[in-house]
Every structure is written in C-alpha cells, then in structure tokens.
C-alpha cells in the first residue's frame, strides 16, 4: 500500500496524489499546475492508462484541470465526486478547454510568423465533453464501494459548493488503513456554504496548508468594507475592477453586493451598475440557484425558503459575448466589473486591467489568493508597470487586497482541524498544497503539537504499511518571476529546465538497474557537464 505525491507538493496548484492498494491505482485530484508551480502540464508523471479511479475533492481547476488530458492519454476508469462538483466540472472544464485552445491558437499565429514549431492544446473542448461519461456522483456522508478492499466517503470541506474532504478505508493483505484527504478546507462563516466538517480519527492525513503561516485579517463586516471601496471609487469617477474566480467567489460577491444595495451603503450612486463579465460565472450562478439540498448554510437556506434570490438586485448585468465585454471599457459610466480569471493570468480580466490600471480614478480589488508568478501577485507586490498584450501599462489605479475574503481556512483553523484527530491519532500527517516556504513550516507546527508530520516533495513515494518514505522526491526548479519591467525568462532556458526535469525522472526510473549500466550513465552525464562548464 503506497502513496505517491504528484502535485501541490510544496506548492499550491496542481493537486494530485496516487494511492496504490490491492493492485489498483487511485488518484485523488488531477489538477492543472499554474504560475511558478508549473513543472510540465503536458506530461503526466504516470501512465494515464494505469490509473483505475479518480476521486475529485472539488471543481477548481488546480484540482481538476488535467482530468480531460488524463482521459485523452488513455484513462478508462471511473471518476467519483459529489453531485454539485460534477455539475460545476461540466462548465469549468469546458471553459478551461476553451482557454487551452485559444492559447494554442495564439501561440501558433506567432509561430507561423517566426517559423517556430506549432503547438497542440493540452486538451480540446471535445476532450472536456468526454469527462462526464466517466463520472459517478455521490452525496455527502454516503459510503461508496470503490473496488475490493476500498470504500470512500465524501464530507463537506466548506471551501466551495460541493467541495469535500475524502475518507478512504483501504485493506490490503489483511491490513486496513484509514486515510483522510482534506482537499481545500474552507474558511468559517462564509456566505452560502457550510463550515468545514471536523473529523476525529485516521491512520494517515493528507492536508492542505495554503495559509499555514498566517491568519486572515479580522474583518468586522465584509459588506461595509466592500461598500466603502465601491463608494470611494465610483465617487471619483472610476471603475471597480474585481478579478474573481468565476465559481464560488463571484457568487459570494453577488451575495455581499445584494446586501450592500439593500442597505443603501454606497452613497455616491446607490444603484451603481454591476457587470459579471464571464460566461462561466453566469453558468455557475445558475448552478448555485439549483437543487442545493444538503449543501447550503443556515442563513442561505432561510433566504431561499423565504423566496429571496441570493444573487438578484437591480442594475446587475451579465455579459455573454466578447463584443459586449469590449463595450464595457468604452462606456464612461463608473461601474463594478467582476471578471475572470481570479489570478489575472487569462481571460477577459486582462482587457479590463489594460483599460483601468493606468487610471488613478479606478480601483483593482483582489478577493482571493494570488499564486507566485501570476500577474495578480505581481500587482500586489507593487509593480509600477506591467505588460499586457504587448503594451507596457502604468499602474496608477488603487490596488486593494481584500484579505478578509478568503475561501481557505487560515493557520489557526487549519491547526484546529488537525487537532481534532484524536481517536485514533494519525500515524503520519502529510502537508501539501502550500508554498515551499509555508508547507514545511506548517508541518513543523503540527509536529510541535505532538503529531508526526512532513511536507512531501514532488514524486515522493511513501509506504503506508511500513510507515516510511520508500522513494524520496525532489523540488522542481521554480519558474523565474517575471520582472516588473517586462523582462521574462527565455524560452531556451525554460526548455533547459524542462529537459533537466526529464533527466531527473529518468534517473529515478533507473533505480534497480544493473550497476554497470548505472555507472556508464553517470560517466556520460559527468562528461557532458564537464564539457559544458569548460
């Protein structure tokens, strides 16, 4: 019985872990790597056709975004997730596929002019459409027989509609181990969804650590703070541009803005226009108003039962086409524009930033985590200018980091969650889904509480019966941050890093070969390095 770590290992995207039990291989998540976390999205570190099951904790792309590619490369097994996660996956993976196709098309137009080789998208819309064929859904608390010796149960993680922590009961050769995969644990007292479920016992726990080194800023009132930003910006004639994840965060913002309008908190224009400029967000909002039995928190449930539409208010408009999106920047009326992507690395938000970053009247309000190497993080770190669509754009707008609004549990709540495991106390806690400065620190924090814990590295393999590391992993070289001036890492250097990663994988696969072959391989590498350094 083994557990391998194939993503979100001392980084915060690309979640992917593989449990091997009774001859079966079970993936927990298969996410897209983003920003500086990216190793190589095009190459899975395992053979897709040898995976038997995929368990998906929630629909965010950093946990699900490589599932279409998994199928494209030969996966023929079964995907299990909650009912609402499956509904959200239908739209999110289609949107991701559209981005993959658009990015490939843009790169190929450049390649045609430069003579560079053409590229293929990671996967297509057609690939994304196939995912539903493989999906089996369940509800929270339902025991799902997976295969001989393995059952799974999904419980509410409180992070996103349908998000789950997964309990796995696995038996091999008469030995049973209970594993808990936390998924992304939610913040407490969020609108719409419930608080995370606390569990009390497991043999092994794989837990996230996104905010393992800090607590969220105390916010007295989300609506008051957001209303103040909107009021001041619209009062000076600017736009409030909010990069937002289309699923989950956008619906929370609509919930707050409805409260703001109901209370008349924006004095400069009480009926200020709000635009949701994301077809994906529009579709997701429809799901958020569907059959949510068993998913809503108490306050949201009372609203629905009273006949109140959680997200409906005057002067709310949903744009659909790209032409409608472009017209928003030609309209001088001060407005709120909520658009994806949440980290500003793709999508329509980049156009809105191009037209508003240089305006001192406007505000850009970040309402979610910004990963290392993303445009969002660059802006939060104080960039004076950024390059968008080949043009250098000055940053004069007010940049606001709305820290209080987070769908992730902070340090204190993560610690409270793991401290609840007492009967039995875990043999080991694996800390994942945190930056490489954060995950080891949080693992030490857990160790200080009396647990045994560490932060695995990429490709590490752990023997769950012997309770020890079977094969050590490694930390892939990070992508170099894009400089504020627009200077970026060369493609040649990126190719060199990619080949280096391939070399490391080849070395790992060589374990167990005869000594003569290994020595010859080592000598060849040494000669090559000596020639390069000469």
N, C-alpha and C positions, 0 to 999 in steps of 0.2 A: 504494500500500500504506500504510494508515493504522492507527493505534492510538488508540482513544478511551477515556477514563477515566470510568466511570460509577458508581463506588462504591469505598469504602475508600481514598479519596484524602485523605490527611492525617486519616484516622480509621480505626477498627479494625473496623467492621462494614459490611455491605452490599457485599461484594466483587463487582465487575462491570467487566470490560474488554471492549472490542469491537475485533477485528481485521478490517479490510476488505482483502480481497485477491481479485483476479480477478473482481470484481463480487459476491463473496459476503461476508456478514457473519457473523462467528464470535464468539459470546460466550464468554468464559472466566469462569465462575461467574455467578450471578444471585441475590445474597444479600439477606436482609432487613436493613434498617437498624435499629439498636437504640439505645436510650438517647439521649444527646446527639448521636449521629451522624445521627439521622433527619432527612432532608430532606423527603421525602414518599413513603412506601411505596406510596401508592395510584397514583402517576403515574410510569411508566417514562420515562426521558429519551430514549427512542427508540421507534419504531413496532414493536411486537411482531411483526407480520406480515412485516416486512422482515428479520428475523433468520433465517438459514439453518441454523445449527448452534449448539449449546451444549455446551461442554466443562466438566465439573464436577470440581474438584480433590478435594473431599471433601464429606461429608454434613452438616456443621454448618450450622445454619440461616442464619448470617451469610454463607454461601457458596452456599446452595441455596434459601433460603426464599421467593424470589419466582418460582421456576420455575412453580408452578401458576398464578400470576397471569399470567405470560408466555403460557402456553397459553390461559388464559381470554380474553386480549386478542388472540388471533389467530395465535400461533406455530404453524407447521405443519411445522417442520423436524425435525432429528434431534438427540438428546441422547446424548453419548458420555461414559462414565465407567467406572471399574473395576467388576468384578463385585460386590465386597463393598460398595462405595459405593452401588451400585444397590440392594442388599438393605437397607442402612441407610436410604436415601432413602424406601423404601416405608413404613417406620414413622415416620420423623421428620417427613415432610411431612404425613402423616395427623394426627400429634399437633399440628403447627403449625396445620393447618386447624381442628382442634377448638378450639384456643385462639382463633383468629380468629373462629369462630362464637360462642364463649362471650362474648368481649369485646364483639362487636356486640350480642348479646342483652342483656348487662348495660347497655350504653350506651342501648339502645332502651327499656329499662324506665325509666331515668332520664329519657329524652326524652319519654316518654309523660306523666310527671308534670309536667315543666316546659314542655311544648309545643314543645320543640326538634325539628328535623327528624330523621328516623330515618337510621341509617347502615347500609351494607352491609358484610359481612366482606370482607377483601381477597380471600379465596377460600374455597371450601367444601370439605368432605370429598370431595364428588363431583369437584371440580376436582383435588384431590390424587390421587385414584384414577386419573385420566387420564394422569398423568405417565409411568407405566410403559409406556404404548403407544408413547411416543416414544423410549424408551431403547435404546441398543445398548451392550453391555458388552465390555470387553477385560481382558486380564491385563497385569501389569507387563512392560515390555520388548517388547510386541507393537506392530508398526508398523501403524497404522490409516489407510488411504486415506480422506480426508475428502471431497475434491472435486478437480477438475482443478487440479493445481499445489500441492496441500496434503496433507501427511501429518502425523499426530500420534503421539506415543509417551508413555505414562504410566510414570513411575518412582516408586519408593517415597519419600514425603516424611517418613515416620516420625512423623506427627502424630496419626493416628487410623487405625483399621483400614480399609484401602482407600484412604487418602489418597495424593495424588500430586502431584508436580511434572510439568508438561506441556511436552514439547519439540515445537515446531511448525516444520516445514520448509515454507516458503511461497515460491512462484515466481510472479512477475507480470512480463509483458513481458520475459522472459528474465533477470530479476534475481531471485536467490534469497537469502532471508534466513532465518536460523535464530533462533528466539525460544525463550526458556525462561520459563515462568511458574512461580515457585517454589511457589505455593499456600502453605499454612501449613507451615513447616518445624518438625519435631519436635525435642524435647529428646533428648539422648543417654541411653542406659542406662535407658530406660523399660521397665517390665514389659510383657510380651505382644508388643509390636510391635518392628520393627527400627529401627535408626538411619537418619536421612535419607541418601538417595543423593547423593553428590558428583558433579557434572558438571564437565567441563573446558573447554567452549568454546561460544560462542554469539555472534551478532551483537548481539542485544538481550536483556536480562534484566529481567523484572518480578518484584521480590522483596518479600517482607513485611518489616516492621520492628517488630512488636509490642513486642518487648523490645530495641529498637535502642539504648536509652540506659542499659541496666543488665544486670547479670548476676544469675543466680539465687543465692540464699543456699546456701552449701555445706551439705549435709545428710549426716551420717555414715551414718544409717540411717533410711529412711522408716518402717520398721516400729517402731523404737524410739521415735521422736518421736511418732508417732501413738498408739502404745500408752500413752505417758505421759499424753497429753491424755485419752484414754479412761479410764485408770485413776483419775486425779485427779477427773474429773467424776463418774463412777459412784460413786466412794468417798464423795463428799459428797451423793449422792442426786439428782443432776441428770441431764438428758438431753444427749447429744452430738448436736447438730443440724448436719448437713453439707449445705449447698446444693451440689448437684453436677450437672454435665451428665450427662444420662441415658445418653449414648452415649460410651464411651471412659473418661471419668473415673470413673464409677460402677464399671465393671469393674476398673479399676486399684485402687480402694479395696477391692473384694472380694478381689482378689489379695493385697493387703497384710494385710487382716484375717484371711484364712486363715493367713498366716504368723504373725501375732500370736497367734492361738489355738493353732496347732501348737506354738509356743514357750512358751505359758503366760505371756505378758508382762503381762497385766492381772491383778494380784493381788487387787484388790477384788472381782472376780467373773470368774474365768477363762472362764466360759461365758456372758458377757454377751449379751443379745439384740440382734440387728441386724435392722433393718427397711429394706427397699428399698420406699419409698413412691412408686412411679412405674410405672404400666403400661408406659410407653415403655421404661424401664430394664429391666423384666422381658423385654420382647420383644427388646431389643438384646442382652441377655445370652445369649439363645438363639442369636442370630447369631454371637456370639463363641465359641460352643461347636460351631459347624458346621464346614463344609469350609474350613479356613484354610490349606490347602496354598499355599505361596509367600508367606505373609503374617506368620507367627509368627517371633519371635526364637528364638535357640538354647535359652535356658532354658525358655521356654514350650513349645517343641517337645518337649523332653526330658520335661517333665511330662506332656504329652498322650500321648506314646509309652509312658510308664510306667503309664498308666491313671489318673493323678491328675486329678480335676476341678479346674480352676484356681480356680473360684469357689465351691466347695462346702465348708461347715463346719456344725457343729452350731449350733442356735438362730438360723439365718438364715431370715427370713420375708419373703415378697413380698406386699404388699397390692395388691389389684386395684380394689376399689370405693371410692367416696368415703366410704361409711359405715365401712369398715374403717380408712380413713385418719383419720377423726374420732375413732375409738375409741382411737387411739394416745395422744391427749392427755388421755384420761380414765383411762388406765392409769398408776398411780403408780410402776410398776417402772422404775428407771433403765435407759436403753437408748440405742442408737445409731440415729438416724433419718437415712437418706440419701434426699434428695428433690430433685426438680427444681422450678423452673429454677435453673441454676447461678449466675445473677446476681440471683436473687430477685425478678424483675420479673413473674413469672406462675407459675401452677401451685400445687401443694399446699404447697410450701415456705413460702409466705406464712402459711398457717394455723399451721404448726409454729413459725414465728417469733413469731406473735401469742401463742402459749401458752408460749413459753420465753424470749423476750427479757427479760421482766421478772423472771425467776427468777435470783437470784445463784448458785444451785447449778448451773445449766446452762451449757453452752458452745456457741457457734456457731463452727464451723470452716470457713473458706473455703479451698478447694483448687484454685481456678482464677482466671483473670483476671476482674476486675470493671470493666466499662466505665464511662466517665464518665456521670453522670446516673442510674445504676442504684441500686436500693436497697442492693445489696451494697456498692458503692463508698461510699455514704453511711454505712453501718455501719462500714466500715473506716476512714473519716475521722473517727470519734469522735463520731457523733451520740449525744446524750443521750436522745433520744426520736424515734420515727418514727410515722407514721400508717399504720395497716393496717385496711382495711375500715371506714373512717370513725372509728376509735378511736385515740387517742393512746396509744402503748405505750412505757413507760420502757425504756431499755436498761441492764439490770443484769447480764445474763449476761456471761461471759467471751467476748470476741471474739478469735479466733485466726486469724491469716493464715498458713496453712501454705505459705510461699513456696517451699519446696524442691520442691513438687509442681507441675510445670507441663508441659504437652504442647507448649509452644512453645520453640524454640531461643532462647537468650539472646544478648546482644550478641556475646560472644566467638565463639560457634558460628555466628552469622549472618555475622560477618566472615570466619571460616574457610571457610564455604561459598562466599562470593563470590570469595574469593582463589584458590579452586581453578580459576577460569575463566582459562585462560592460552592455549589453543590452539583457536580464536582468542580473543583478549581482546575482550570486548564493546565495541561502538561506544558504547553508552549503557546505563546501568542506571536503571530507573525504580523508585523506592522508594515502596511503597504499604503499606496495612494497618498504619499506625502513627498514634498521635495527632498532632495538628498541631504539638505541641511536640517530638515524637520523630522523625517521618519526615524533616523537613529536616535535623535534627541527624545522623541516621544517613546520609543522603545525603552530607553533608559529610565524615563519617568515611570513606565509600567513596571520595570524591574525594581525600582525603588519602592513600589507598593507590595512587593513580595511575589510577583509573578516572574516566570522565565520568559524572556521575550527578545526578539531581534528584528532588524529590518532587512529582509532578504534582498539580494541583488538579482539582476536580470539573469535568467536561465538557471538559477539555483534549484537543486532537487533535494527534497527532504524526505527521509524515510520515517513514516508515521508509526511504524511498529517498533523500530529500534530507537525512535525519538532522537534522531541526529541528522546533520547535514550529510547527504550522500554525495552530492557534487556541488562545489561552490559555484556561485555565479560571478558576474563582473558588472562594473558600471560603464555603460557605453559613454563614449565621449559626447559631451553636450554640443549642440549646435551653438556657434558663436552668436552672441547677441548682435542684432542689427544696430549699428551705430546711429545716433541721432541725426548725423549729417547725411545719412542715406547710404553709407559705405556698407556693403554686405559681404558675407563670406563668399569666396569664389566657388563656382560650380566644380572646378577641378579639385579644390580642397575637399568639398563635400563628397566627391567620388572617392577620393583617397580614404576618407574616414569610413565610407561605406565598405570599401574593399578591406580595410582593417578589421571591421566588424565581421565580415565574411571569413577572414583569416582566423579570428578568434573562435568562431563557430566550428571551423574545420579542425582546429587544434582540439576542441572539446570532443568532437566526434572521433578523434584518433585514439582516445583513451582505450586501452585494451589491445591495441595492435602490437605486433612484434617489435622488440627493441631495435632491431636493425633498421626497420622502416622508419621508426620514430627518430632515430639518430640521424639518418640520411635527410629527413625532412628538416630537422633542426639545423643541420650543417648548411643546407641550401638557404634557409632563411637568414642565417648568420652572414653568409657570403653576400647575399643581396643587401642586407643592412650595411655591411662594411663598405660595399661599393657605393651605396647611396650617401653615406656620411663622408666618404673620401673627398 
